[in-house]
Amino acid sequence: MKIVMLNGQNHKGSTYHIGRMIADKIEGENEITEFFFPKDLNHFCAGCYQCIEDVSTCPYYEEKKKIIDTIDAADILIVTTPTYCMHMSAPLKSFFDLTFDLWMAHRPMESMFRKKAVIVSTAAGTGIKSAMKDVEDCLFYLGVPEIYKYGMAVQAMSFDGVAADKKKKIEKKTAILARRLSENTAPSIGIKTRFMFWMMGMMQKKGWNSSPIETQYWKEKGWFDGKKPWK
Ligand SMILES: Cc1cc2nc3c(=O)[nH]c(=O)nc-3n(C[C@H](O)[C@H](O)[C@H](O)COP(=O)(O)O)c2cc1C
């Protein structure tokens, strides 16, 4: 399987290590590709809306394309972020801002609806839930239907500093998650994804779009005629 790690930090601390443990434990001949933010996409969205009409005119298109193409081909996404001020890290948020055109409200990528994802966050103590919810919202609106979360209050500033009993727990939990992801089955499409996709389709049909190009995209995909991106 193709696994892509999207790391909301450049360094390899507790959060990265936990994410990598999941990736390494997934059974089979896997290809693991890693991106680190901001290293691999050091930009903020310029708010120019160029992507709505033509993504290739985004000022950061070339750098973005490499990452998006890799994501497109992936089976599993592992998204890691340390909890920073109760939320996901700023570079990860910036990455998601730069995927705005691919959200369900605009031109979602078909392949997103066939992926599974895991979100990993660590904190000293609090804010993990809200940090993971940030990422979950983004993945959901990008179309990912099956999302797992693993948060851990590590009370450490590096992976070496994590207590032995916590590391044991991490070993166990990452193995459970990896086993689940090793099952090469299609992701289950929940009612929330189905409903949101339907609603976004209705909006596009009514012309409540950001550009007629979006409605044309939905039409060409056959999504107005009952076709679904997950089939
Ligand atoms: C800028 C910054 C903000 C942080 N904010 C929080 C926070 O809101 N809640 C918390 O419990 N820990 C917070 N921490 C601590 C980290 O979340 C924690 O040490 C985490 O495990 C670091 O992960 P890493 O080893 O992958 O870098 C913060 C650390 C930094 C550097």
The ligand as an SDF file (V2000), in Angstrom:
LIG
                    3D

 31 33  0  0  0  0  0  0  0  0999 V2000
    4.4320   26.4580   20.5930 C   0  0  0  0  0  0  0  0  0  0  0  0
    4.0210   25.3660   21.5020 C   0  0  0  0  0  0  0  0  0  0  0  0
    2.7180   25.3280   21.9580 C   0  0  0  0  0  0  0  0  0  0  0  0
    2.3070   24.3020   22.7870 C   0  0  0  0  0  0  0  0  0  0  0  0
    0.9950   24.2570   23.2070 N   0  0  0  0  0  0  0  0  0  0  0  0
    0.5760   23.2520   24.0180 C   0  0  0  0  0  0  0  0  0  0  0  0
   -0.7790   23.1750   24.4480 C   0  0  0  0  0  0  0  0  0  0  0  0
   -1.6390   23.9650   24.0750 O   0  0  0  0  0  0  0  0  0  0  0  0
   -1.1310   22.1630   25.2810 N   0  0  0  0  0  0  0  0  0  0  0  0
   -0.2220   21.2610   25.7420 C   0  0  0  0  0  0  0  0  0  0  0  0
   -0.5810   20.3990   26.5310 O   0  0  0  0  0  0  0  0  0  0  0  0
    1.0730   21.2670   25.3060 N   0  0  0  0  0  0  0  0  0  0  0  0
    1.4910   22.2450   24.4580 C   0  0  0  0  0  0  0  0  0  0  0  0
    2.7880   22.2600   24.0080 N   0  0  0  0  0  0  0  0  0  0  0  0
    3.6680   21.1240   24.2900 C   0  0  0  0  0  0  0  0  0  0  0  0
    3.6840   20.1310   23.1310 C   0  0  0  0  0  0  0  0  0  0  0  0
    2.3950   19.9200   22.6000 O   0  0  0  0  0  0  0  0  0  0  0  0
    4.2380   18.7670   23.5440 C   0  0  0  0  0  0  0  0  0  0  0  0
    5.5070   18.8890   24.1270 O   0  0  0  0  0  0  0  0  0  0  0  0
    4.2740   17.7850   22.3790 C   0  0  0  0  0  0  0  0  0  0  0  0
    4.3980   16.4910   22.8640 O   0  0  0  0  0  0  0  0  0  0  0  0
    5.4220   18.1060   21.4200 C   0  0  0  0  0  0  0  0  0  0  0  0
    5.4340   17.1880   20.3740 O   0  0  0  0  0  0  0  0  0  0  0  0
    6.7530   16.8840   19.5330 P   0  0  0  0  0  0  0  0  0  0  0  0
    7.6870   16.1140   20.4520 O   0  0  0  0  0  0  0  0  0  0  0  0
    6.2930   16.0640   18.4000 O   0  0  0  0  0  0  0  0  0  0  0  0
    7.3180   18.2010   19.1430 O   0  0  0  0  0  0  0  0  0  0  0  0
    3.2250   23.2840   23.1840 C   0  0  0  0  0  0  0  0  0  0  0  0
    4.5520   23.3590   22.7350 C   0  0  0  0  0  0  0  0  0  0  0  0
    4.9540   24.3870   21.9050 C   0  0  0  0  0  0  0  0  0  0  0  0
    6.3720   24.4180   21.4160 C   0  0  0  0  0  0  0  0  0  0  0  0
  1  2  1  0
  2  3  1  0
  2 30  2  0
  3  4  2  0
  4  5  1  0
  4 28  1  0
  5  6  2  0
  6  7  1  0
  6 13  1  0
  7  8  2  0
  7  9  1  0
  9 10  1  0
 10 11  2  0
 10 12  1  0
 12 13  2  0
 13 14  1  0
 14 15  1  0
 14 28  1  0
 15 16  1  0
 16 17  1  0
 16 18  1  0
 18 19  1  0
 18 20  1  0
 20 21  1  0
 20 22  1  0
 22 23  1  0
 23 24  1  0
 24 25  2  0
 24 26  1  0
 24 27  1  0
 28 29  2  0
 29 30  1  0
 30 31  1  0
M  END
$$$$
